[in-house]
Amino acid sequence: MAIKFGRPIELRDAPKRQTALASPPLDLTIRPRRNRKAEWARRLVRENVLTTDDLIWPLFVVDGHNVRTPVASMPGVDRLSVDQAVRDAERAAKLNIPCIALFPYTEASLRDEQGSEALNPDNLVCQSVRAIKKEFPDIGVLCDVALDPFTSHGHDGLIEDGRILNDETVAVLVKQALVQAEAGCDIIAPSDMMDGRVGAIREALDAESFGDVQIMAYAAKYASAFYGPFRDAIGSAKTLTGDKRTYQMDSANSDEALREVELDIAEGADMVMVKPGMPYLDIVRRVKDTFAMPTFVYQVSGEYAMIAGAARNGWIDGERAMMESLVGFKRAGADGILTYFAPQAAEKLRERE
């Protein structure tokens, strides 16, 4: 038997079925389109809702004053001097974006094999944190913990004989996290994917009276081709030697992500993150369903660049694609989204109020 509109139709009655398809019977009782008939009705039954509370806005900071330098591979995104980062923090506050994330562009002269500048209490990140928190104390500030913006080789950790050192790197990351916490950072976000770094950072933060500083672990971070524009933005694209596959995850793996997340939660992570976003929506869903933890997703630079670049060329409706992608993260189970679209999305959401 084949079923059409809830009524049995014999397969041998094919010609009659074709007639039925052309002229549906008038006694239908199940019509899903009723709930889609008007905007008010669609709003009433909407399952997932995006708000400004879901957004974290990543900013790139650079040395100088009154500087806004476009990132060529990320249309609409600039590198900002500290004073301009404060102005963008002001914009975030006005748009009701709860949190910003800071990433530095480190000059080549300040990069070395050990990433020493990461431990400088007056580096660009720490300067930015202090300046932003002084003027806008109620906005959240997230700081990335990893060495790649500071190393001459572009890797997230220390290297010996071509091998990324795990435990030695963790010891440096702990110091980096403490420097950022002392500057006033609200959320420490280890993105390096070294084993055991969340527990070591949590222990150090607690020991130094930073028990209220949160940790958002980049728990399932994949070795992805979508990071290219970000590496341009922080200046590591030309310095990176080799790849990061010995510490970032294999894109073919899903169960492994759950093990990584479980370990970070056990070590004291307050929130977990999946990165990248759109190619890994299944991971977001599995993580949220399995652990019921605050789960975040990073719409990374390559995802942003595809949408922004296609929109700039007139190939897609950029605004609609932006909002559709962000709602997709919510539908997959994300509690929040790191996205370079944050201010545009917030403006759009405000228009709908």
C-alpha positions in Angstrom: 0.0 0.0 0.0 1.1 3.6 -0.7 -0.1 6.4 1.5 -1.2 9.7 0.2 -2.6 12.4 2.6 -3.5 9.7 5.1 -5.7 7.7 2.7 -4.7 4.3 1.3 -4.2 4.1 -2.5 -3.7 0.8 -4.2 -0.5 0.6 -6.2 -2.5 -0.8 -9.2 -4.5 2.5 -9.3 -1.5 4.5 -10.6 -3.5 6.6 -13.1 -6.0 7.6 -10.3 -3.1 8.4 -8.0 -1.7 10.9 -10.6 -5.1 12.5 -10.7 -5.1 12.8 -6.9 -1.7 14.5 -7.0 -2.9 17.0 -9.4 -6.1 17.7 -7.5 -5.6 17.0 -3.8 -8.8 15.9 -1.9 -10.5 18.6 0.0 -10.9 16.6 3.3 -7.3 17.0 4.4 -6.9 17.4 8.1 -3.0 17.4 8.4 -1.6 20.5 6.8 1.9 21.5 8.2 1.8 24.6 6.0 -0.8 26.1 8.4 2.0 26.9 10.8 4.0 28.5 8.1 1.3 30.7 6.6 2.5 34.0 8.1 5.5 35.6 9.9 3.6 35.8 13.2 2.7 32.1 13.0 6.3 31.1 12.1 7.5 33.0 15.1 5.0 31.4 17.3 6.1 27.8 16.6 9.8 28.5 16.0 11.9 25.8 17.7 15.3 27.6 18.0 15.8 31.3 18.5 19.0 33.3 18.0 19.6 36.3 20.3 22.5 38.6 21.0 23.1 36.6 24.2 24.4 33.8 21.9 27.2 35.9 20.4 30.9 36.2 21.1 32.8 38.6 18.9 36.4 37.8 18.0 38.7 40.8 17.6 42.3 41.0 16.2 44.6 43.5 17.9 47.8 45.0 16.5 50.4 47.5 17.7 49.9 51.2 17.1 47.4 53.9 17.7 44.2 54.7 15.8 44.9 51.7 13.5 42.3 49.8 11.5 44.0 47.5 9.0 41.7 45.4 6.8 42.4 41.6 6.8 42.4 40.9 3.0 41.1 37.4 3.3 38.3 38.4 5.7 36.1 41.1 4.0 34.8 43.5 6.6 37.3 42.4 9.4 40.1 44.7 10.6 43.2 44.4 12.8 42.7 47.0 15.5 45.1 49.0 17.7 44.2 48.8 21.4 42.3 52.1 21.4 40.2 50.9 18.5 39.6 47.6 20.2 38.1 49.6 23.0 35.8 51.4 20.6 34.6 48.0 19.2 34.0 46.9 22.8 31.8 49.9 23.2 30.0 48.9 20.0 29.5 45.4 21.4 28.1 46.8 24.7 25.7 49.0 22.8 24.6 46.0 20.7 24.2 43.9 23.9 26.9 41.4 22.8 27.9 39.8 26.1 31.5 38.9 25.3 34.5 39.6 23.0 37.5 37.4 22.3 41.0 38.8 21.7 43.7 37.5 19.3 47.0 39.3 18.7 48.9 40.1 15.5 52.5 39.8 16.8 55.3 41.5 14.9 58.0 39.2 13.6 60.6 40.8 15.8 58.7 39.7 18.9 58.3 36.1 17.8 60.7 33.4 18.9 60.8 29.6 19.1 59.5 29.6 22.7 56.7 32.2 22.2 58.2 34.3 24.9 55.9 37.3 24.2 52.9 35.3 25.4 54.3 35.7 28.9 54.8 39.4 28.7 52.3 41.1 31.0 52.3 44.1 28.7 51.7 42.2 25.4 48.9 43.3 23.1 46.4 41.0 24.6 47.0 42.1 28.2 47.0 45.8 27.1 43.7 45.3 25.4 42.1 43.5 28.3 43.1 46.2 30.8 41.9 49.0 28.5 38.6 47.3 27.7 37.8 46.3 31.3 38.7 49.8 32.5 36.2 51.5 30.3 33.6 48.7 30.0 33.9 46.4 33.1 30.6 44.7 32.4 31.5 43.2 29.1 33.1 39.7 29.1 36.6 39.3 27.7 37.8 35.9 26.5 41.5 35.3 25.9 42.9 32.6 23.7 45.7 30.5 25.3 48.1 29.0 22.8 51.5 29.9 21.5 50.9 30.1 17.8 50.5 33.9 17.6 53.9 34.3 19.4 56.1 31.5 18.0 58.5 32.0 15.0 57.4 28.5 13.7 53.6 29.2 14.0 52.8 26.1 16.1 50.7 26.1 19.3 53.5 24.5 21.3 57.2 24.2 21.9 59.2 22.1 19.4 62.2 19.8 19.8 63.6 17.8 16.9 60.5 18.5 14.9 58.2 17.2 17.6 55.6 19.2 19.5 56.4 18.9 23.2 53.3 18.3 25.3 54.1 18.7 29.0 56.7 21.4 28.5 54.2 23.4 26.4 51.5 23.0 29.2 53.9 24.6 31.7 54.2 27.7 29.4 50.5 27.8 28.8 49.8 27.9 32.5 52.0 31.0 32.8 50.3 32.6 29.8 46.9 32.0 31.4 48.0 33.5 34.7 49.3 36.6 32.9 46.0 37.0 31.2 44.0 36.5 34.4 46.1 39.1 36.1 45.3 41.6 33.3 41.6 41.1 34.0 40.5 38.3 31.5 37.2 36.7 32.4 37.4 33.5 30.3 40.6 31.6 29.6 40.2 29.6 26.4 43.0 27.0 25.8 43.0 26.4 22.0 46.3 24.5 21.8 45.0 20.9 22.2 47.8 19.7 24.4 46.9 16.9 26.7 46.2 17.9 30.3 46.3 21.6 29.9 42.8 22.4 31.2 43.5 20.7 34.6 46.9 22.4 34.9 45.5 25.8 34.2 42.5 25.3 36.5 44.9 24.3 39.4 47.1 27.3 38.8 44.2 29.7 38.6 42.7 28.5 41.8 46.1 28.5 43.6 46.6 32.2 42.5 43.1 33.3 43.7 41.6 33.4 40.3 38.9 30.9 41.2 36.2 32.9 39.5 38.0 33.0 36.1 36.2 30.6 33.8 37.7 28.1 31.4 36.2 27.6 27.9 38.1 24.6 26.5 38.6 24.2 22.8 37.7 20.6 23.5 37.1 19.3 20.0 39.4 21.3 17.7 40.0 19.7 14.4 43.0 20.1 12.0 41.0 22.0 9.5 41.6 23.8 6.1 39.1 26.5 7.3 41.7 28.3 9.5 43.6 29.9 6.6 42.2 33.5 6.9 42.7 33.5 10.7 46.4 32.7 10.2 46.6 35.6 7.9 45.0 37.8 10.5 47.4 36.9 13.3 50.4 36.7 11.0 51.3 33.0 11.3 50.3 31.9 7.8 53.8 32.5 6.5 55.7 31.3 9.5 53.9 27.9 10.0 56.1 25.0 9.3 54.4 21.7 8.6 50.9 21.1 9.9 49.2 20.6 13.3 47.8 17.1 12.8 49.8 15.6 15.7 47.8 17.7 18.2 44.6 18.9 16.5 41.9 16.3 15.7 41.4 14.2 12.6 38.4 15.4 10.7 37.2 11.8 10.2 36.7 11.2 13.9 33.6 11.7 16.0 33.9 9.4 19.0 37.3 10.8 19.7 35.6 14.2 20.2 33.5 12.9 23.0 36.6 11.5 24.8 38.3 14.8 24.4 35.3 16.7 25.8 34.9 14.3 28.7 38.6 14.8 29.7 38.3 18.6 29.6 35.1 18.5 31.7 36.8 16.2 34.2 39.8 18.6 34.4 37.6 21.6 35.3 36.3 23.2 32.1 33.3 25.3 32.7 32.4 25.4 29.0 33.4 23.4 26.0 33.8 24.4 22.3 33.7 22.7 19.0 35.9 24.2 16.2 35.3 24.6 13.3 31.5 25.0 13.1 29.5 24.2 10.0 31.5 21.1 8.9 31.1 19.7 12.5 27.5 20.3 13.4 27.1 16.6 14.1 29.9 17.0 16.8 28.1 19.9 18.4 24.9 17.8 18.6 26.7 14.8 20.1 28.6 16.9 22.6 25.5 18.7 23.8 23.3 15.5 24.0 26.0 13.5 25.8 27.2 16.0 28.4 24.5 18.7 28.7 27.3 21.2 29.3 27.4 24.8 28.1 28.5 24.1 24.5 30.0 26.7 22.2 31.0 26.6 18.5 33.4 28.7 16.6 32.3 29.9 13.1 35.9 30.1 12.0 37.6 32.5 9.5 37.2 30.3 6.5 33.5 29.9 7.1 33.1 33.6 7.5 35.2 34.3 4.4 33.1 32.0 2.2 29.9 33.7 3.1 31.3 37.3 3.1 33.2 36.8 -0.1 30.3 35.2 -1.9 28.0 38.0 -0.7 30.5 40.6 -1.9 30.5 39.1 -5.3 26.7 39.0 -5.4 26.5 35.2 -5.5 24.4 34.9 -2.4 22.3 37.0 -0.1 24.9 37.5 2.5 22.6 38.7 5.3 20.3 35.7 4.9 23.2 33.3 4.7 24.7 34.8 7.8 21.5 34.4 9.9 20.8 30.9 8.5 24.3 29.7 9.4 24.0 31.1 13.0 20.5 29.6 13.5 22.0 26.3 12.2 24.5 26.3 15.1 21.6 26.8 17.6 19.6 24.0 16.0 22.6 21.7 16.4 22.7 22.4 20.1 25.1 25.3 20.6 24.6 27.6 23.5 26.7 30.3 22.0 28.7 31.1 18.9 32.1 32.8 18.3 31.5 34.6 15.0 33.0 37.5 13.1 29.4 38.2 12.1 28.5 39.2 15.7 28.0 42.9 15.2 26.1 42.5 11.9 23.9 39.8 13.4 23.3 41.9 16.5 22.2 44.8 14.3 19.9 42.6 12.4 18.4 41.1 15.6 17.8 44.6 17.0 15.9 45.5 13.8 13.5 42.6 14.6 12.7 43.8 18.1 
